[in-house]
Amino acid sequence: MNTRRNIIAGLGTAALGLLAWRAGQDPVASDRAQDDGDAYLPNTKLYTHEGKAVRFYDDLVRDKIVAINMMYTSCGKRCPTMTANMRAVQQLLGERAGRDVFLYSITLEPLLDSPAVLKEYAEKYRIGRGWSFLTGDPDDMERLRYRLGFYDVNPEVDANKTNHTGMVRIGNDRFNRWTMAPALAEPKQILAVLNHIDPDMVMTV
């Protein structure tokens, strides 16, 4: 449940996220993901921190409410802080995590972050149900990063991996509703953004 204050704060957070993503780079996807190269969300083959092979769209996104961020295990202060913050969001979700809402953390260093390395990282932060850390082929991961909007048009800025770790891509595939929120926003505000795209949630005054 949300209070009205959290809803308003969450929507403000989402608005900041949209502005940070630049006008024209936050399309509300009109096409469902396909296997061809023109799909909005590619059906990239990935591996979870538990070693399970999955397809990004078919297995992780289709008809689901999701929160997606990018990270890498060798990242300094920002990624651990962001992971801890998302852990707080997961706790606020309670039983909804892994049932109604799914969290995904995608590595920016797939050559270093194997499933085993990601599993150790997930265990360090006591990641529970409904949250997967993901890796895969480097070229596929780059394409997925761009399609999700975690990039900068300036090549020099884009080359800095830490520039892609500050936002959370939030979406409801069933209703084709997508937005973004800062990864270090208050957990209750991120939860409010998630709830705003979930028509099943009841808003209380």
N, C-alpha and C positions, 0 to 999 in steps of 0.2 A: 504494500500500500504506500501511497505517497501523500505527504501533506502538500497543500497548495504552494507553500514557500519552496519546497524542494522541486516541485514541478517547474516553477518559474525559474529557479536557479539553474536547473538542468537544461531548460530550453535556452537560457542565456549562454551556458557552456557550449551547447551544440552550435549556437549562432557564431560564437568565437571560433569554433572548429571549422565551420564552413568558410568563414572569412580567411582563416589561415591557409585553407586549401586552395584559395584563389578562385575568382569568378570563372565559370566555364569548365572547371575541373571537378565539379561535384555533380555529375549527371545522375538523375534518378533513372536507373537502368530500365530501358524499355524492352530490352531483349534478354531472355533467359540464356544462361550459359550453354554453350555448345562445344563441340570438339574442334571446330574450325578456328583459324587464326583471327577471325574478326569478332569472336565472342566477347561480350563485356567482361564476364567472369570466366576465365579459362578453367577447364576441368583438369588442372595440373595434378600429376601423380606426386603425392607427398608421403612422408613417413612420420608417424607420431613418435613421441618420446618412449612409447612402449614397443616400438618396432613394427607397428601395424601399417600396411600399405593402404592408403586412402586416396580418393579423388576429391579435389578441393570443392568443386561444386556439388557433384552427386552425393557425396558422403558427408560433407561438412556444412554446406550452406543451404541446399535445396529445402525450401519450406520451413526454414528455421530462423530464429532470432539469434543473432551472433554479435559478438564483440571481438574485434581482431586488432592486434597490435604487432609491431615488429620489434625484435630485440636480438641480442647475441650474448652468449654466456661470458665472453671476455670483456664485455662492456664495463665501463667504470661505474661511477656512482649512479648515473641516470637509470640504467636498466634495472639494477636491484631495487631502487626506490620505486620505480614504476611497477615492477612485479609485485612488490609488497602492497602497493596501492590497489592493484587489480585483485590481489588476494582478499583485500578488505571488501571489494565489490562482490567477489564470489561468496564471501561469508554473509553479506547482506541479502544475496539472492536466496540463500538457504536451500530448500528442496527444489527450487526452480532451476538451480544450476545442474545442467546435464539432463534436464527434463523439458524445460521451456526455453532456457537460454543457454547458449554454448559459447565458451571463451576459447580463442585460439591465439597463440603466440608463435609468430613465424620468424625463424632466424634469418639474419642478414649475412651470416657467415656459414653457409651450408657445407663448405669444405672442412670446416673445423667442428661445427656442431652436429655430430652424428646423433642418431637416436640415443645411444648410450650416454653421450655427454649431456644431452637434453634431459634424459631421465634423472641423471644425478642432480642437475639444476632444479628440476621440478620437485625432487624429493627434499632438497635443501629448503625450499620454500613451502613445503607441505601442501603441494597442490592437490586439491581433491577432485571429486567427480565433476565432469562437464568441462574440463579445461585441458586442452591438448597443446603440446609444444611440437612444432612441425619443422621438418627439413626436407630437402630433395635435391634434384639436379640444379646446379648453379644457374644455368640459363633459364630453366623453367621458373626458378625462384625470382629471377630478375623480372621476367615477364609478369609474374603474379604481383610483384611489388608495384610495378607501374600501373597495372589494371586496378589495383586497390587504391591508387592515389598517393602512395608513399614515395613521392619523388619531388625534385625541384627542377625547374626548367634551366637553371644555371648549372652547367656541368661540374664546376668546381664545388659548389654547395652540395650538389647531389652526390659527389664522391665521398662526402663525410657521412659515414654510417650513423653517427649520433643524431644527425638531422632528421632521421626517419623514425625515431623512437618516441617522439613526444605526443603522438596522437593515437586515438582508438577509433577504428572504423566500426560503426554500429549499423546493423541492418536487419530488416525483416524481409526475407526473400519472398515469402508468401504474398505480402502486400506491396512488395517492390518499393519499400521505404528505406532510405539510406541517409546517414548523417555521420558526423564526426564529433569527438569530444577530446579535450586535452587529457592525456593519460594521468596527469598529476592533479586533476581536478579533485575536489572532495568526492570520496566514494559515493555518498548519497546523491550527489549531482549526476555522476555517471549513471547510477541506478535510475535516476529520474529520466534521463535520456532514453535508456533502455525501455523503461515503462511507457514512455510517450509513443514509441512505435509498436507497442503491444496492445491491440484492441481488447484483449481479454482482461487487462488490468483495470481495476476500479479505482478511480481517483476519489479520495475523501477530502472533505473541506477541513 
